[in-house]
Amino acid sequence: MGMPSGRDLGLLAVAVIAISTSGPIIAVTLAPALAIAFWRSLLGAGLTAPWVLIRHRRELLHLSRREWLLAGAAGLLLGAHFATWVPSLRFTSVAASTALVATQPVWAALIARARGQRVPRQAWVGIGIALAGVLVLTGVDFALDPRSLIGDGLALAGAVLAAAYVSVGAEVRQSVSTPTYTFVCYAVAAIPLLVLCLALGQDLGGYPASAWWWILALTLGAQLLGHTVVNRVLATTSATVVSLAILFEMPGSTAIAAIWLGQVPPWGVLPAVALLAVGLVLVIRSGDRHTPSESPPI
């Protein structure tokens, strides 16, 4: 697999645009953050269920115990990712949250190293640059509003959990198709999110009609269209190229938030984002084995 064809480039552009709407839509949706995470997971499972039951029912019924355990673990990690990243947008800007959660490849490389894999020198340089960007970004956020550090911490936790989700998912995806794996992950992710909502007294209904439309748009766009299309392109294109393309979510989300929500980031954020972008490019280009094997679940 190498450079994408013209068709795949078009599909990647559609996927990146869809993914870029995630942060702004969550920020504007008038519903509790954890409830948004729960409903997008449940709706994601519900919308993929018919396809899986019609076309992949035999595979679903014959998953091995190991495949169920791995897919279930990935689903729990996905739910934990949503439980941290989605609420981060209630405390910090779309630009900061999106930039910090985009550090997923850094944590994926560190997870790979912890599992005994060799991490190239270029990746270590990229990790250092990206983490310097994280420090600059959180420093700017703290200077503007100390409360933003809560959102920054949640976004970073979301990035770590996303990296863990992708690392576990890479194992099960070796023998399980994308639709079946996606269905199981979304269904499992909804369970702990429901428990959290009930435990913390989060309202699961009673929202204005616009909130339900935004939740549906979030599910159909960022979650299903973005995620599914990226996985489709990964079948014919290098993971490095796809991961680099996904980085365009950072400026994409920032631009949408600036135009739509009036969240224009301060100039101090630009050096931080530049450091993050350079560091992530170095990490991703250091080798396919350290890049995500599927789209990030945002």
C-alpha positions in Angstrom: 0.0 0.0 0.0 1.3 3.5 -0.8 0.0 6.9 -1.8 -3.8 7.1 -2.2 -5.6 7.2 -5.5 -7.6 10.2 -6.5 -10.7 8.4 -5.2 -9.2 7.7 -1.9 -8.0 11.3 -1.5 -11.6 12.4 -2.0 -12.8 9.9 0.5 -10.1 11.0 3.0 -11.2 14.7 2.5 -14.8 13.7 3.3 -13.8 11.8 6.4 -11.6 14.6 7.7 -14.4 17.1 7.2 -16.8 14.8 9.0 -14.4 14.2 11.9 -13.6 17.9 12.2 -17.3 18.7 13.0 -17.2 16.5 16.2 -15.8 19.1 18.6 -17.9 22.0 17.5 -21.1 19.9 17.4 -20.5 18.7 21.0 -19.8 22.2 22.1 -23.1 23.5 20.8 -25.3 20.6 21.9 -27.5 21.4 24.8 -27.2 18.1 26.7 -25.0 16.8 29.4 -21.6 15.7 28.1 -21.7 12.2 29.3 -25.2 11.8 28.0 -24.0 12.9 24.5 -21.2 10.3 24.8 -23.8 7.6 25.7 -26.3 8.4 23.0 -23.6 8.6 20.3 -22.4 5.2 21.3 -25.8 3.6 21.5 -27.0 5.2 18.2 -23.7 4.1 16.6 -24.4 0.5 17.7 -28.0 0.7 16.6 -27.3 2.1 13.2 -24.6 -0.5 12.5 -26.7 -3.4 13.9 -28.9 -4.1 10.8 -25.9 -4.3 8.5 -24.0 -6.6 10.9 -27.0 -8.9 11.5 -27.8 -9.2 7.8 -24.3 -9.5 6.3 -22.1 -10.5 9.3 -24.4 -12.5 11.6 -22.5 -15.7 11.1 -19.2 -14.0 12.0 -20.7 -12.4 15.1 -22.1 -15.7 16.4 -18.8 -17.5 15.9 -16.4 -15.0 17.5 -13.9 -16.8 19.7 -13.6 -16.1 23.4 -10.4 -14.2 22.8 -12.0 -12.1 20.1 -15.0 -11.3 22.4 -12.6 -10.3 25.2 -10.4 -8.1 23.0 -13.4 -6.5 21.3 -15.0 -6.0 24.7 -11.9 -4.4 26.1 -11.6 -2.1 23.1 -15.2 -1.1 23.7 -14.6 -0.3 27.3 -11.6 1.8 26.4 -13.7 3.6 23.7 -16.3 4.3 26.3 -13.6 5.7 28.7 -12.3 7.8 25.8 -15.7 9.3 25.2 -16.2 9.8 29.0 -13.1 12.0 29.2 -12.8 13.8 25.8 -16.5 14.8 25.4 -16.6 16.5 28.8 -13.3 18.3 28.1 -15.2 20.5 25.6 -17.2 21.9 28.5 -14.1 23.3 30.2 -11.7 24.3 27.3 -11.9 25.5 23.7 -12.5 23.3 20.7 -9.1 24.2 19.4 -7.3 23.2 22.6 -9.3 20.0 23.2 -8.9 18.8 19.6 -5.2 19.6 19.5 -4.6 17.7 22.8 -6.6 14.6 21.8 -4.7 14.5 18.5 -1.6 13.5 20.5 -2.9 9.9 20.3 0.0 8.7 18.1 2.4 9.8 20.8 0.8 7.7 23.4 0.4 4.8 20.9 4.2 4.9 20.3 4.8 4.9 24.1 2.4 1.9 24.5 4.2 0.1 21.8 7.5 0.7 23.6 6.0 -0.6 26.9 5.0 -3.7 25.0 8.6 -4.3 24.0 8.6 -2.8 20.5 11.5 -0.6 19.3 10.6 3.0 18.9 12.9 4.8 16.3 15.0 7.8 17.3 12.9 10.0 15.0 9.8 9.0 17.0 11.4 10.0 20.3 12.3 13.4 18.8 8.7 13.8 17.7 7.4 12.8 21.1 9.6 15.4 22.8 8.5 18.1 20.4 4.8 17.2 20.8 5.0 17.1 24.6 6.7 20.6 24.5 3.6 21.7 22.5 1.3 20.2 25.2 3.2 22.2 27.9 3.0 25.5 25.9 -0.7 24.9 25.1 -1.7 24.2 28.7 0.4 27.1 29.9 -1.6 29.5 27.5 -4.9 28.0 28.6 -4.0 28.4 32.3 -3.0 32.0 31.8 -6.4 32.7 30.1 -8.6 30.7 32.5 -7.2 28.2 35.2 -10.4 26.2 34.8 -9.3 25.3 31.3 -6.7 23.0 32.8 -9.5 20.6 33.7 -10.5 20.4 30.0 -6.9 20.0 28.9 -6.3 17.2 31.4 -9.5 15.4 30.2 -8.5 15.8 26.6 -5.1 14.3 27.3 -6.7 11.4 29.1 -8.9 10.9 26.1 -5.9 10.8 23.9 -4.2 8.1 26.0 -7.4 6.1 26.1 -7.8 6.4 22.4 -4.3 5.1 21.9 -5.0 2.2 24.1 -8.3 1.5 22.3 -6.5 1.5 18.9 -3.7 -0.7 20.2 -6.2 -3.3 21.5 -8.4 -3.0 18.4 -5.4 -3.7 16.2 -5.2 -7.2 17.7 -8.9 -8.1 17.2 -9.0 -6.5 13.7 -6.6 -9.1 12.5 -9.4 -11.7 12.5 -12.6 -9.7 12.8 -14.2 -7.5 10.1 -14.6 -3.8 10.5 -18.5 -3.8 10.7 -18.6 -6.6 13.4 -15.8 -5.0 15.4 -17.4 -1.5 15.2 -20.8 -2.8 16.3 -19.4 -4.7 19.3 -17.2 -1.7 20.4 -20.1 0.8 20.2 -22.5 -1.5 22.0 -20.0 -2.2 24.8 -18.9 1.4 25.1 -22.5 2.5 25.8 -22.7 0.3 28.9 -20.2 2.0 31.2 -21.4 5.4 29.8 -25.0 4.5 30.9 -23.7 3.5 34.3 -21.8 6.8 34.7 -24.9 8.8 33.6 -27.1 7.1 36.1 -24.5 7.3 38.9 -23.9 11.0 38.4 -27.5 11.9 37.8 -27.1 13.0 34.2 -30.4 13.5 32.4 -30.8 11.1 29.5 -33.7 12.9 28.0 -35.8 16.1 28.1 -33.5 18.0 25.7 -34.6 20.5 23.1 -35.3 19.0 19.7 -32.1 20.7 18.4 -30.0 18.7 20.8 -31.3 15.4 19.5 -30.6 16.5 15.9 -27.1 17.5 16.8 -26.5 14.1 18.5 -27.8 12.3 15.4 -25.6 14.5 13.2 -22.6 13.7 15.5 -23.3 10.0 15.2 -23.9 9.9 11.4 -21.1 12.4 10.6 -18.0 12.2 12.8 -18.7 8.7 14.2 -20.0 6.7 11.3 -19.0 8.6 8.2 -15.6 9.7 9.4 -14.7 6.4 11.1 -16.1 4.1 8.4 -14.6 6.0 5.5 -11.1 6.1 7.1 -11.2 2.4 7.7 -12.2 1.9 4.1 -9.3 3.9 2.8 -6.9 2.0 5.1 -7.6 -1.1 3.1 -5.7 0.4 0.1 -3.6 3.2 1.5 -0.6 3.4 3.9 -1.5 4.0 7.6 1.1 6.7 7.6 -0.6 8.7 4.9 -4.0 8.2 6.5 -2.8 9.3 9.9 -1.1 12.4 8.5 -4.4 13.3 6.7 -6.3 12.9 10.0 -4.1 15.6 11.5 -6.0 18.1 9.3 -8.8 17.7 11.9 -6.9 20.2 14.1 -7.1 23.2 11.8 -10.5 22.0 10.5 -12.2 21.9 13.9 -10.5 25.2 14.9 -11.8 26.9 11.7 -15.3 25.6 12.2 -15.4 26.6 15.8 -14.1 30.1 15.0 -16.6 30.7 12.2 -19.6 29.0 13.8 -19.1 29.5 17.5 -16.9 32.5 17.6 -14.1 30.6 19.4 -11.1 32.4 17.9 -8.0 30.9 19.5 -5.5 33.4 21.0 -2.2 33.9 19.1 -0.3 32.2 21.9 -2.0 28.9 20.9 -0.4 28.9 17.4 3.2 28.1 18.5 1.8 25.2 20.6 -0.2 23.8 17.7 2.8 24.1 15.4 4.9 22.2 17.9 2.2 19.5 18.2 1.9 19.2 14.4 5.6 18.9 13.8 6.0 16.4 16.7 3.1 14.3 15.5 4.3 14.2 11.9 7.7 12.9 13.1 6.1 10.2 15.2 3.7 9.1 12.4 6.4 9.1 9.7 8.8 7.1 11.9 7.0 3.9 10.9 3.6 2.4 10.2 3.8 0.1 13.3 3.5 3.2 15.5 0.5 4.8 13.7 -3.1 4.0 14.3 -4.5 1.1 12.4 -7.9 2.7 12.2 -9.5 6.1 12.6 -9.5 7.8 16.0 -12.9 7.4 17.7 -13.7 11.1 18.0 
